[in-house]
Amino acid sequence: MLRQSSSYELDNQGRMVSNFSLLTDISFIDSSNRVEWYFDAYGVDLDEFKRLIYAVYDNFFTPREKEIINLIDKGYTSERIANALFISIHTVSTHRKTIFRKAGVNTVTDLIFFCKKNGII
């Protein structure tokens, strides 16, 4: 189920009195392990809220894995990453496999999407 809600009526102090919700059956849609969300609330510091949510991913990848992810995001090939970090291409390949496994993805596009949506990059 997909639920979309909006304020319908506010009192004179701006507090919600009632809301409108639309429920949609989306069970027919092919599911993936990605979750997208948007949050907007009066009086809530959204940057602080996101920081708290994204804190789950603070140590999801090692510092070296994060370096490699940032270089992948810049379009670096494995060979170029190896040269930039002064490591072997085999080591880069091992890191890439671990990164993709941890993120549960199979493509660079999905990896970058995962990392950006979860505040990793």
DORO-930902 format. One record per residue: residue number from 1; x, y, z of N, C-alpha, C, O, CB in turn. Coordinates in nm, 4 decimals. Glycine has a CB too. Layout:
! residues N
R    i        nX        nY        nZ       caX       caY       caZ        cX        cY        cZ        oX        oY        oZ       cbX       cbY       cbZ
R  NUM         X         Y         Z         X         Y         Z         X         Y         Z         X         Y         Z         X         Y         Z
...
This chain:
! residues 121
R    i        nX        nY        nZ       caX       caY       caZ        cX        cY        cZ        oX        oY        oZ       cbX       cbY       cbZ
R    1    0.0832   -0.1173    0.0000    0.0000    0.0000    0.0000    0.0881    0.1242    0.0000    0.1909    0.1294    0.0675   -0.0949   -0.0005    0.1204
R    2    0.0471    0.2210   -0.0747    0.1113    0.3516   -0.0751    0.0145    0.4477   -0.0086   -0.1020    0.4562   -0.0474    0.1493    0.3984   -0.2208
R    3    0.0623    0.5194    0.0906   -0.0233    0.6161    0.1595    0.0333    0.7552    0.1362    0.1508    0.7811    0.1619   -0.0336    0.5847    0.3125
R    4   -0.0516    0.8435    0.0874   -0.0154    0.9828    0.0683   -0.1088    1.0652    0.1555   -0.2309    1.0541    0.1445   -0.0242    1.0253   -0.0828
R    5   -0.0518    1.1471    0.2412   -0.1328    1.2270    0.3338   -0.0981    1.3744    0.3218    0.0165    1.4114    0.2959   -0.1125    1.1796    0.4787
R    6   -0.1985    1.4568    0.3410   -0.1808    1.6016    0.3406   -0.2712    1.6624    0.4468   -0.3759    1.6068    0.4800   -0.2116    1.6618    0.2004
R    7   -0.2303    1.7759    0.4991   -0.3158    1.8486    0.5922   -0.4404    1.8926    0.5174   -0.4320    1.9397    0.4040   -0.2415    1.9710    0.6547
R    8   -0.5535    1.8775    0.5796   -0.6790    1.9183    0.5185   -0.7322    2.0448    0.5842   -0.7846    2.1343    0.5179   -0.7822    1.8062    0.5281
R    9   -0.7174    2.0498    0.7173   -0.7696    2.1643    0.7909   -0.6726    2.1984    0.9037   -0.6263    2.1098    0.9755   -0.9124    2.1349    0.8469
R   10   -0.6425    2.3265    0.9187   -0.5547    2.3749    1.0247   -0.6334    2.4686    1.1152   -0.7249    2.5374    1.0701   -0.4301    2.4467    0.9660
R   11   -0.5972    2.4708    1.2438   -0.6627    2.5671    1.3333   -0.5937    2.7031    1.3189   -0.5014    2.7176    1.2388   -0.6580    2.5178    1.4826
R   12   -0.6381    2.8020    1.3957   -0.5842    2.9373    1.3804   -0.4390    2.9508    1.4265   -0.3767    3.0544    1.4033   -0.6697    3.0343    1.4571
R   13   -0.3838    2.8470    1.4919   -0.2430    2.8488    1.5328   -0.1561    2.7655    1.4389   -0.0371    2.7464    1.4640   -0.2289    2.7970    1.6762
R   14   -0.2162    2.7161    1.3306   -0.1396    2.6399    1.2323   -0.1256    2.4921    1.2635   -0.0511    2.4217    1.1953   -0.0051    2.6985    1.2195
R   15   -0.1955    2.4436    1.3649   -0.1902    2.3007    1.3989   -0.2920    2.2244    1.3161   -0.4002    2.2752    1.2866   -0.2161    2.2785    1.5500
R   16   -0.2572    2.1036    1.2792   -0.3452    2.0227    1.1970   -0.4665    1.9755    1.2776   -0.4533    1.9221    1.3877   -0.2691    1.9029    1.1398
R   17   -0.5826    1.9963    1.2207   -0.7072    1.9516    1.2817   -0.7519    1.8227    1.2132   -0.8018    1.7310    1.2785   -0.8174    2.0616    1.2713
R   18   -0.7339    1.8163    1.0811   -0.7693    1.6954    1.0069   -0.6753    1.6813    0.8884   -0.6101    1.7766    0.8456   -0.9177    1.6995    0.9597
R   19   -0.6706    1.5594    0.8371   -0.5858    1.5348    0.7211   -0.6611    1.4517    0.6191   -0.7647    1.3919    0.6483   -0.4552    1.4646    0.7621
R   20   -0.6067    1.4496    0.4995   -0.6629    1.3732    0.3890   -0.5595    1.2693    0.3504   -0.4432    1.3035    0.3290   -0.7011    1.4653    0.2670
R   21   -0.5991    1.1429    0.3410   -0.5073    1.0362    0.3018   -0.5609    0.9643    0.1800   -0.6807    0.9378    0.1695   -0.4854    0.9371    0.4172
R   22   -0.4724    0.9332    0.0891   -0.5060    0.8565   -0.0293   -0.4287    0.7268   -0.0218   -0.3058    0.7279   -0.0157   -0.4739    0.9350   -0.1606
R   23   -0.4995    0.6145   -0.0222   -0.4367    0.4825   -0.0182   -0.4446    0.4220   -0.1576   -0.5505    0.4202   -0.2203   -0.5053    0.3894    0.0875
R   24   -0.3300    0.3722   -0.2051   -0.3240    0.3130   -0.3382   -0.2606    0.1755   -0.3281   -0.1569    0.1589   -0.2639   -0.2448    0.4032   -0.4363
R   25   -0.3226    0.0774   -0.3913   -0.2669   -0.0574   -0.3945   -0.1569   -0.0601   -0.4998   -0.1834   -0.0434   -0.6188   -0.3774   -0.1646   -0.4249
R   26   -0.0337   -0.0810   -0.4553    0.0789   -0.0877   -0.5488    0.1460   -0.2245   -0.5442    0.2627   -0.2387   -0.5806    0.1812    0.0220   -0.5173
R   27    0.0712   -0.3247   -0.4992    0.1289   -0.4589   -0.4842    0.1689   -0.5197   -0.6176    0.2504   -0.6119   -0.6218    0.0305   -0.5506   -0.4144
R   28    0.1125   -0.4691   -0.7264    0.1451   -0.5213   -0.8587    0.2812   -0.4733   -0.9088    0.3348   -0.5286   -1.0049    0.0379   -0.4816   -0.9572
R   29    0.3367   -0.3721   -0.8454    0.4650   -0.3164   -0.8874    0.5780   -0.4073   -0.8399    0.5784   -0.4543   -0.7262    0.4836   -0.1726   -0.8324
R   30    0.6734   -0.4307   -0.9291    0.7903   -0.5108   -0.8941    0.8640   -0.4416   -0.7804    0.9031   -0.3255   -0.7923    0.8841   -0.5312   -1.0173
R   31    0.8825   -0.5125   -0.6712    0.9479   -0.4502   -0.5553    1.0987   -0.4637   -0.5653    1.1512   -0.5553   -0.6286    0.8979   -0.5131   -0.4242
R   32    1.1658   -0.3714   -0.5021    1.3115   -0.3766   -0.4932    1.3486   -0.3471   -0.3495    1.2612   -0.3265   -0.2653    1.3800   -0.2755   -0.5920
R   33    1.4757   -0.3450   -0.3214    1.5183   -0.3181   -0.1848    1.5406   -0.1694   -0.1612    1.6029   -0.1322   -0.0617    1.6450   -0.3952   -0.1534
R   34    1.4916   -0.0836   -0.2498    1.5072    0.0602   -0.2352    1.3826    0.1218   -0.1729    1.2697    0.0846   -0.2049    1.5364    0.1249   -0.3708
R   35    1.4054    0.2134   -0.0865    1.2960    0.2889   -0.0268    1.3240    0.4361   -0.0483    1.4323    0.4847   -0.0155    1.2795    0.2561    0.1249
R   36    1.2272    0.5071   -0.1030    1.2401    0.6505   -0.1211    1.1359    0.7176   -0.0339    1.0237    0.6686   -0.0214    1.2238    0.6912   -0.2706
R   37    1.1725    0.8288    0.0261    1.0784    0.8987    0.1115    1.1061    1.0474    0.1108    1.2166    1.0932    0.0817    1.0842    0.8447    0.2532
R   38    1.0010    1.1210    0.1440    1.0109    1.2648    0.1582    0.9357    1.2997    0.2862    0.8270    1.2477    0.3114    0.9528    1.3413    0.0321
R   39    0.9935    1.3869    0.3657    0.9347    1.4204    0.4947    0.9306    1.5710    0.5080    1.0313    1.6384    0.4859    1.0141    1.3564    0.6115
R   40    0.8150    1.6245    0.5441    0.8010    1.7676    0.5622    0.7090    1.7901    0.6811    0.5955    1.7423    0.6816    0.7461    1.8367    0.4332
R   41    0.7559    1.8613    0.7802    0.6743    1.8864    0.8994    0.7076    2.0247    0.9545    0.8238    2.0648    0.9602    0.6980    1.7765    1.0080
R   42    0.6059    2.0946    0.9939    0.6220    2.2274    1.0498    0.7022    2.2202    1.1799    0.6704    2.1408    1.2684    0.4847    2.2927    1.0741
R   43    0.8057    2.3026    1.1911    0.8839    2.3105    1.3138    0.9893    2.2029    1.3303    1.0553    2.1978    1.4341    0.7935    2.3053    1.4284
R   44    1.0073    2.1169    1.2317    1.1073    2.0109    1.2413    1.2276    2.0502    1.1566    1.2127    2.0883    1.0404    1.0490    1.8734    1.1952
R   45    1.3466    2.0409    1.2148    1.4700    2.0687    1.1419    1.4984    1.9485    1.0516    1.5466    1.8454    1.0986    1.5904    2.0966    1.2403
R   46    1.4685    1.9617    0.9225    1.4816    1.8491    0.8305    1.6256    1.8012    0.8168    1.6495    1.6812    0.8031    1.4279    1.8871    0.6947
R   47    1.7217    1.8932    0.8204    1.8623    1.8522    0.8101    1.9025    1.7663    0.9303    1.9724    1.6661    0.9150    1.9544    1.9764    0.8001
R   48    1.8585    1.8057    1.0485    1.8883    1.7270    1.1689    1.8168    1.5923    1.1645    1.8735    1.4902    1.2034    1.8474    1.8045    1.2958
R   49    1.6937    1.5921    1.1176    1.6176    1.4680    1.1051    1.6880    1.3721    1.0094    1.7038    1.2540    1.0402    1.4740    1.4970    1.0563
R   50    1.7303    1.4227    0.8933    1.8021    1.3390    0.7969    1.9330    1.2886    0.8559    1.9699    1.1732    0.8343    1.8292    1.4169    0.6676
R   51    2.0040    1.3742    0.9306    2.1297    1.3313    0.9923    2.1060    1.2138    1.0858    2.1840    1.1186    1.0876    2.1950    1.4475    1.0687
R   52    1.9995    1.2203    1.1627    1.9676    1.1099    1.2543    1.9331    0.9820    1.1783    1.9758    0.8733    1.2169    1.8510    1.1488    1.3459
R   53    1.8564    0.9948    1.0710    1.8189    0.8781    0.9908    1.9420    0.8195    0.9221    1.9625    0.6981    0.9228    1.7117    0.9161    0.8859
R   54    2.0235    0.9064    0.8631    2.1405    0.8600    0.7892    2.2522    0.8087    0.8809    2.3458    0.7446    0.8332    2.1934    0.9720    0.7025
R   55    2.2439    0.8355    1.0103    2.3461    0.7884    1.1046    2.3586    0.6370    1.1011    2.4640    0.5825    1.1339    2.3132    0.8345    1.2468
R   56    2.2530    0.5695    1.0620    2.2554    0.4234    1.0489    2.3656    0.3815    0.9513    2.4251    0.2748    0.9663    2.1174    0.3700    1.0008
R   57    2.3926    0.4661    0.8515    2.4896    0.4328    0.7474    2.6286    0.4923    0.7719    2.7160    0.4816    0.6858    2.4382    0.4800    0.6145
R   58    2.6501    0.5549    0.8886    2.7801    0.6159    0.9167    2.8958    0.5175    0.9019    2.9995    0.5524    0.8454    2.7806    0.6735    1.0564
R   59    2.8797    0.3984    0.9505    2.9872    0.2983    0.9448    2.9499    0.1797    0.8577    3.0049    0.0707    0.8736    3.0214    0.2497    1.0848
R   60    2.8566    0.2005    0.7655    2.8117    0.0934    0.6773    2.9259    0.0465    0.5875    2.9439   -0.0732    0.5655    2.6925    0.1401    0.5923
R   61    3.0026    0.1426    0.5360    3.1207    0.1130    0.4546    3.2444    0.1595    0.5295    3.2390    0.2551    0.6070    3.1117    0.1814    0.3145
R   62    3.3563    0.0912    0.5060    3.4823    0.1325    0.5670    3.5290    0.2621    0.5000    3.4814    0.2964    0.3917    3.5908    0.0200    0.5539
R   63    3.6218    0.3342    0.5637    3.6750    0.4558    0.4996    3.7320    0.4281    0.3599    3.7132    0.5089    0.2690    3.7836    0.5178    0.5877
R   64    3.8008    0.3162    0.3419    3.8579    0.2829    0.2102    3.7471    0.2558    0.1086    3.7556    0.2978   -0.0068    3.9514    0.1598    0.2209
R   65    3.6431    0.1851    0.1532    3.5297    0.1599    0.0629    3.4637    0.2907    0.0219    3.4235    0.3064   -0.0934    3.4262    0.0672    0.1300
R   66    3.4521    0.3848    0.1151    3.3944    0.5155    0.0828    3.4813    0.5904   -0.0184    3.4298    0.6570   -0.1082    3.3775    0.5996    0.2106
R   67    3.6133    0.5791   -0.0031    3.7043    0.6413   -0.1010    3.6767    0.5853   -0.2402    3.6660    0.6594   -0.3379    3.8534    0.6175   -0.0617
R   68    3.6655    0.4547   -0.2468    3.6432    0.3881   -0.3756    3.5065    0.4263   -0.4320    3.4944    0.4511   -0.5520    3.6537    0.2343   -0.3603
R   69    3.4043    0.4315   -0.3479    3.2708    0.4724   -0.3932    3.2751    0.6137   -0.4504    3.2153    0.6398   -0.5548    3.1691    0.4648   -0.2770
R   70    3.3441    0.7039   -0.3843    3.3543    0.8422   -0.4340    3.4242    0.8473   -0.5693    3.3866    0.9263   -0.6559    3.4300    0.9301   -0.3330
R   71    3.5250    0.7639   -0.5875    3.5941    0.7611   -0.7163    3.5062    0.6971   -0.8238    3.5063    0.7416   -0.9386    3.7272    0.6846   -0.7040
R   72    3.4320    0.5942   -0.7875    3.3370    0.5342   -0.8818    3.2354    0.6400   -0.9241    3.2011    0.6502   -1.0419    3.2650    0.4104   -0.8184
R   73    3.1877    0.7180   -0.8284    3.0908    0.8236   -0.8579    3.1483    0.9270   -0.9544    3.0746    0.9875   -1.0323    3.0463    0.8922   -0.7285
R   74    3.2785    0.9469   -0.9494    3.3436    1.0422   -1.0404    3.3729    0.9803   -1.1768    3.4270    1.0467   -1.2652    3.4734    1.0935   -0.9786
R   75    3.3367    0.8521   -1.1937    3.3546    0.7863   -1.3226    3.4870    0.7137   -1.3394    3.5212    0.6732   -1.4504    3.3414    0.8858   -1.4299
R   76    3.5620    0.6966   -1.2313    3.6906    0.6283   -1.2399    3.6710    0.4799   -1.2702    3.5783    0.4167   -1.2196    3.7697    0.6460   -1.1095
R   77    3.7586    0.4262   -1.3524    3.7618    0.2821   -1.3772    3.8391    0.2154   -1.2635    3.9041    0.2829   -1.1837    3.8269    0.2496   -1.5165
R   78    3.8316    0.0837   -1.2568    3.9069    0.0121   -1.1523    4.0562    0.0376   -1.1648    4.1252    0.0540   -1.0642    3.8793   -0.1388   -1.1598
R   79    4.1061    0.0410   -1.2869    4.2488    0.0659   -1.3085    4.2877    0.2058   -1.2603    4.3912    0.2238   -1.1962    4.2842    0.0494   -1.4576
R   80    4.2051    0.3026   -1.2914    4.2338    0.4402   -1.2484    4.2246    0.4534   -1.0964    4.3031    0.5263   -1.0356    4.1364    0.5390   -1.3159
R   81    4.1287    0.3829   -1.0344    4.1176    0.3827   -0.8881    4.2431    0.3235   -0.8267    4.2977    0.3778   -0.7306    3.9930    0.3035   -0.8422
R   82    4.2888    0.2123   -0.8824    4.4112    0.1469   -0.8319    4.5292    0.2432   -0.8378    4.6060    0.2534   -0.7421    4.4431    0.0187   -0.9136
R   83    4.5437    0.3126   -0.9477    4.6541    0.4078   -0.9626    4.6410    0.5247   -0.8656    4.7401    0.5687   -0.8073    4.6600    0.4600   -1.1060
R   84    4.5193    0.5749   -0.8483    4.4972    0.6901   -0.7605    4.5220    0.6564   -0.6138    4.5700    0.7403   -0.5375    4.3555    0.7423   -0.7777
R   85    4.4892    0.5332   -0.5746    4.5032    0.4936   -0.4338    4.6298    0.4117   -0.4066    4.6531    0.3684   -0.2938    4.3818    0.4137   -0.3910
R   86    4.7108    0.3910   -0.5097    4.8358    0.3155   -0.4970    4.8116    0.1749   -0.4414    4.8814    0.1285   -0.3514    4.9340    0.3909   -0.4067
R   87    4.7092    0.1083   -0.4988    4.6785   -0.0305   -0.4632    4.6651   -0.1099   -0.5922    4.6560   -0.0523   -0.7006    4.5474   -0.0405   -0.3766
R   88    4.6639   -0.2422   -0.5805    4.6542   -0.3250   -0.7008    4.5111   -0.3265   -0.7531    4.4157   -0.3026   -0.6790    4.7019   -0.4687   -0.6719
R   89    4.4986   -0.3549   -0.8804    4.3655   -0.3640   -0.9410    4.2870   -0.4803   -0.8790    4.1644   -0.4748   -0.8696    4.3766   -0.3821   -1.0951
R   90    4.3577   -0.5845   -0.8371    4.2924   -0.6975   -0.7700    4.2288   -0.6506   -0.6380    4.1178   -0.6918   -0.6043    4.3949   -0.8125   -0.7434
R   91    4.2988   -0.5655   -0.5648    4.2454   -0.5122   -0.4390    4.1213   -0.4275   -0.4660    4.0232   -0.4351   -0.3921    4.3527   -0.4284   -0.3652
R   92    4.1258   -0.3465   -0.5724    4.0089   -0.2663   -0.6099    3.8914   -0.3581   -0.6425    3.7787   -0.3331   -0.5998    4.0412   -0.1747   -0.7312
R   93    3.9178   -0.4630   -0.7171    3.8132   -0.5583   -0.7537    3.7497   -0.6227   -0.6305    3.6279   -0.6396   -0.6241    3.8702   -0.6662   -0.8451
R   94    3.8325   -0.6580   -0.5340    3.7819   -0.7164   -0.4092    3.6957   -0.6153   -0.3337    3.5882   -0.6493   -0.2844    3.8988   -0.7638   -0.3201
R   95    3.7432   -0.4918   -0.3251    3.6649   -0.3862   -0.2589    3.5310   -0.3651   -0.3297    3.4273   -0.3525   -0.2646    3.7446   -0.2537   -0.2557
R   96    3.5336   -0.3611   -0.4629    3.4102   -0.3400   -0.5393    3.3095   -0.4515   -0.5115    3.1909   -0.4248   -0.4923    3.4407   -0.3324   -0.6904
R   97    3.3561   -0.5750   -0.5092    3.2660   -0.6877   -0.4808    3.2035   -0.6734   -0.3423    3.0837   -0.6959   -0.3247    3.3421   -0.8220   -0.4910
R   98    3.2842   -0.6364   -0.2458    3.2339   -0.6191   -0.1088    3.1342   -0.5041   -0.1020    3.0301   -0.5156   -0.0372    3.3503   -0.5939   -0.0110
R   99    3.1654   -0.3942   -0.1681    3.0769   -0.2770   -0.1692    2.9417   -0.3126   -0.2306    2.8369   -0.2812   -0.1742    3.1418   -0.1604   -0.2474
R  100    2.9449   -0.3777   -0.3453    2.8204   -0.4146   -0.4129    2.7388   -0.5124   -0.3287    2.6164   -0.5015   -0.3226    2.8503   -0.4760   -0.5504
R  101    2.8050   -0.6070   -0.2644    2.7357   -0.7038   -0.1793    2.6704   -0.6338   -0.0612    2.5540   -0.6595   -0.0303    2.8328   -0.8120   -0.1296
R  102    2.7448   -0.5449    0.0054    2.6896   -0.4728    0.1209    2.5675   -0.3899    0.0824    2.4690   -0.3850    0.1561    2.7963   -0.3820    0.1827
R  103    2.5746   -0.3249   -0.0334    2.4651   -0.2386   -0.0778    2.3501   -0.3187   -0.1386    2.2398   -0.2666   -0.1554    2.5163   -0.1371   -0.1791
R  104    2.3757   -0.4443   -0.1713    2.2722   -0.5276   -0.2312    2.2365   -0.4851   -0.3725    2.1203   -0.4910   -0.4128    2.1493   -0.5250   -0.1459
R  105    2.3382   -0.4418   -0.4480    2.3162   -0.3928   -0.5843    2.4048   -0.4685   -0.6822    2.4977   -0.5393   -0.6431    2.3439   -0.2410   -0.5931
R  106    2.3734   -0.4516   -0.8117    2.4512   -0.5201   -0.9156    2.5127   -0.4258   -1.0180    2.5949   -0.4679   -1.0994    2.3641   -0.6191   -0.9864
R  107    2.4740   -0.2994   -1.0147    2.5262   -0.2048   -1.1131    2.5812   -0.0808   -1.0436    2.5452   -0.0500   -0.9299    2.4168   -0.1656   -1.2141
R  108    2.6680   -0.0112   -1.1137    2.7233    0.1136   -1.0617    2.6110    0.2157   -1.0409    2.6091    0.2872   -0.9407    2.8312    0.1701   -1.1581
R  109    2.5191    0.2217   -1.1347    2.4069    0.3160   -1.1231    2.3281    0.2906   -0.9951    2.2948    0.3845   -0.9228    2.3138    0.3049   -1.2456
R  110    2.2981    0.1636   -0.9669    2.2240    0.1305   -0.8448    2.3067    0.1597   -0.7196    2.2521    0.2022   -0.6178    2.1822   -0.0169   -0.8464
R  111    2.4366    0.1375   -0.7266    2.5243    0.1669   -0.6128    2.5219    0.3160   -0.5809    2.5035    0.3549   -0.4655    2.6689    0.1208   -0.6419
R  112    2.5402    0.3981   -0.6816    2.5421    0.5429   -0.6606    2.4061    0.5903   -0.6107    2.3989    0.6752   -0.5219    2.5804    0.6167   -0.7910
R  113    2.2992    0.5367   -0.6667    2.1649    0.5710   -0.6211    2.1484    0.5350   -0.4733    2.0992    0.6164   -0.3951    2.0585    0.4986   -0.7065
R  114    2.1888    0.4147   -0.4349    2.1816    0.3689   -0.2962    2.2595    0.4631   -0.2042    2.2092    0.5038   -0.0995    2.2360    0.2252   -0.2840
R  115    2.3806    0.4968   -0.2430    2.4668    0.5810   -0.1601    2.4119    0.7232   -0.1460    2.4182    0.7813   -0.0376    2.6073    0.5854   -0.2190
R  116    2.3594    0.7785   -0.2522    2.3058    0.9142   -0.2453    2.1763    0.9177   -0.1659    2.1539    1.0117   -0.0896    2.2828    0.9697   -0.3857
R  117    2.0916    0.8188   -0.1819    1.9645    0.8149   -0.1092    1.9846    0.7919    0.0392    1.8993    0.8293    0.1197    1.8751    0.7067   -0.1657
R  118    2.0951    0.7314    0.0763    2.1196    0.7009    0.2172    2.2254    0.7910    0.2814    2.2743    0.7625    0.3908    2.1616    0.5573    0.2308
R  119    2.2599    0.8989    0.2127    2.3497    0.9980    0.2694    2.4946    0.9540    0.2800    2.5717    1.0136    0.3552    2.3016    1.0359    0.4027
R  120    2.5325    0.8517    0.2070    2.6702    0.8017    0.2124    2.7605    0.8926    0.1286    2.8739    0.9209    0.1672    2.6781    0.6540    0.1615
R  121    2.7100    0.9375    0.0149    2.7818    1.0361   -0.0676    2.6863    1.1492   -0.1007    2.7244    1.2440   -0.1693    2.8388    0.9713   -0.1989
